[in-house]
Amino acid sequence: MFYQSTRNNQLRFTASEAIIQGIAPDGGLFIPDTIPTLPKDIFDMLGHMDYIERASYILSLFLDDFTEEEIHYCVRNAYAAEKFDSDNICPVSHLFPGLYMLELWHGPTCAFKDMALQILPYLMTTALKKTHQEEKIVILVATSGDTGKAALEGFKNVPHTEIITFYPENGVSAMQKRQMATQTGDNVQVCAIHGNFDDAQSAVKSILTDEDLQKEMTRRQLKFSSANSINWGRLLPQIIYYVSCYAELQKNEEILPGEAINIVVPTGNFGNILAAYFAKQMGLPVNKLICASNANNVLTEFIHNGIYDKNRPFYTTISPSMDILISSNLERLLYLLTGRNDGQICEWFHQLDTCGRYEVSQTIKNKLSEDFWADFCDDQETQNTIHHMFDKYSYVCDPHTAVAMSVYKKYQLATGDLTKTVIASTANPYKFASDVFNAIQQKNVNISPLSKQNEDEIVNELEKICNLEAPIQLTSLKAQPIRFRTVISKNEIKDFIKQSLNLK
Ligand SMILES: *Cc1c(COP(=O)(O)O)cnc(C)c1O
């Protein structure tokens, strides 16, 4: 197996090279040249394994230049029991018959990003060793909240790496900001920007392929890479939990062997749902992939009418990790749907760069609607859903997961489909304590009963009403000093990076 760029399928890279580089030299995304298939009876076998063994199995299908020992080393360290507050790593809870919550937020930073970012540093440093590279890797992260913290936590004090994180000053929750501002580690930098996530992501993407900067970096034995889901090493570990979840459901006789399930994913950069799509391509029995968006509903429209148009207002919502108008991983999906037509991908993404819009053909539209169903909900609906889920099922869910739940209800209403369904639950509700608290307390809240500043007080109140303990990873932050306070404009990102690395 080798890896190609979505913008040039003649280029060949090993898995190690793809993971170290993060993005292809031509600005395309790395993708394996073939998608391995799962043997039909594999779920029986996987059912008897723990998460670490399942992860080793899936990763070995894609990382064919890693030895078995190397994969096991990465997996064992990443998913060590002491890092996750659940023995199952990502437990599946049962909300009502036929509906399951795949809880992906039991890791060190309480968001699903941990599932991939705990292992990425191991994959990267192992790949570096294999390719005998002496360089130091500089990870650049653009974050709408959760990636930043999860990447910082994954890479802190990892030898041969540095990590620089940018987040929108007004686009993350109070807890997310605190998580990043208090980050420890000798190789970390955190910086807020005036602008939104797309501004940060676009700046970082262009820096990753900036030739002048590359030259200076090479001279200094430094190399940029990415911890965003544009990196294959980020996406790949996300396939594991969908396969694992299915094995778990089958083992517990919730589903019959071969029974198809729906998967609902609260979506931003299209990484998590693309991982589910890969799992389906590998042979996971999936009926529909349901793409749930918030008011930034560019993906809903795209899946409905095949027109991707980012020329629209950008909304700051209570599900900030989905406040995205440029969903990078769509490029990988379209590459596959067009039969790996790199020329077509170049054309569309050039149009996106220059006009902010492209339209796919009718054939692609049809293919999209075979696998995907999409809808969105606004903040009010998100709040109502949080309220309802607590009221009816005593289940406290974060705003992102609530978006998924709300869209799933719309799906059921629209289709009447009774297929058993897994909802990707992506964050611990305490990361968004004030919005969750407000939603549970009263149905129609536009004014906060408690001010956003009182995060600790709100966490305490929420614990009292909902009988769910706040995770120590979050409650311990209040005792930690603020280390990072810098806020810059988006035009200063490049200079900030140069300064941090002492480059000319
Ligand atoms: C990142 C994130 C998402 C969106 O995932 P994508 O892979 O970017 O689509 C959803 N919910 C939470 C809590 C997240 O952190």
The ligand as an SDF file (V2000), in Angstrom:
LIG
                    3D

 15 15  0  0  0  0  0  0  0  0999 V2000
  -13.9510   18.5590   16.5770 C   0  0  0  0  0  0  0  0  0  0  0  0
  -15.2800   18.3440   17.1620 C   0  0  0  0  0  0  0  0  0  0  0  0
  -16.3920   18.0670   16.3600 C   0  0  0  0  0  0  0  0  0  0  0  0
  -16.3150   18.0400   14.8480 C   0  0  0  0  0  0  0  0  0  0  0  0
  -15.5380   16.9770   14.3610 O   0  0  0  0  0  0  0  0  0  0  0  0
  -14.9580   17.0260   12.8700 P   0  0  0  0  0  0  0  0  0  0  0  0
  -14.0710   15.8440   12.7840 O   0  0  0  0  0  0  0  0  0  0  0  0
  -14.1790   18.3130   12.7800 O   0  0  0  0  0  0  0  0  0  0  0  0
  -16.0840   17.0020   11.9390 O   0  0  0  0  0  0  0  0  0  0  0  0
  -17.5990   17.8090   16.9870 C   0  0  0  0  0  0  0  0  0  0  0  0
  -17.7240   17.8660   18.3260 N   0  0  0  0  0  0  0  0  0  0  0  0
  -16.6870   18.1460   19.1300 C   0  0  0  0  0  0  0  0  0  0  0  0
  -16.8910   18.2070   20.5960 C   0  0  0  0  0  0  0  0  0  0  0  0
  -15.4210   18.3870   18.5880 C   0  0  0  0  0  0  0  0  0  0  0  0
  -14.4010   18.6790   19.3910 O   0  0  0  0  0  0  0  0  0  0  0  0
  1  2  1  0
  2  3  1  0
  2 14  2  0
  3  4  1  0
  3 10  2  0
  4  5  1  0
  5  6  1  0
  6  7  2  0
  6  8  1  0
  6  9  1  0
 10 11  1  0
 11 12  2  0
 12 13  1  0
 12 14  1  0
 14 15  1  0
M  END
$$$$
